[in-house]
Each structure stands twice: as structure tokens, then as C-alpha cells.
Amino acid sequence: MRLLSLLALTFAVLVGLSFAVLNADQVSVHYFLGVQQIPLSILILGVWVFGIITGLCVSSLTVLKLKMELRRARRDHG
């Protein structure tokens, strides 16, 4: 099992490195305070991480709401 995990991790790292090499072109990012030149792979990774964090925050609010409803229903019925 440990060997399989190591192989999966190695594969993921190699795919990530090849992605970064293939998308190493510099792109301009315009924001309110100025312009920044960053590699395309870093921009894509940053947007991906931001999307994951946003999704986790939104889904955690839903989970908390459902837990409160379940607690209320258990208290009312038993």
C-alpha cells in the first residue's frame, strides 16, 4: 500500500512539473493597484486553489445549516 501511495505521489508530481513547464509563458495580470507579470501555470494553479477554497467555504455553510436542522429535529422528536 505504501508503494502504491509513493507511485501515485510521484506520478502527480511529474504531471504537475510537466504542466508547469508546458505553461511557463508570462502573462499580464491587471488588478486595481497595477499590473503583474506571472507564469501562466502559477495563475492557473492560484485560480484552482481559490476555487477549491471558495467551494469548501460555501459547502461548509450548507453542512452547518443541515447539522443545525438535524439537531433541531432530533430534539423535537426524541
C-alpha angles and dihedrals in degrees: 000000000000090000091052091051091049091050092049091049092048091050092049092050092049092049090048093049093048089049090052093048093048092049100042095123116124117244130189116241112197116202134162096276100042147297128302129192112217135159114269092234091057091049092051092046091049093050090047092052091046090053092050092050092047092049092049092050093049094045092046089058089054092047092050091050091050092048090053091050091049092049090049092048092049091049092050096047104039 
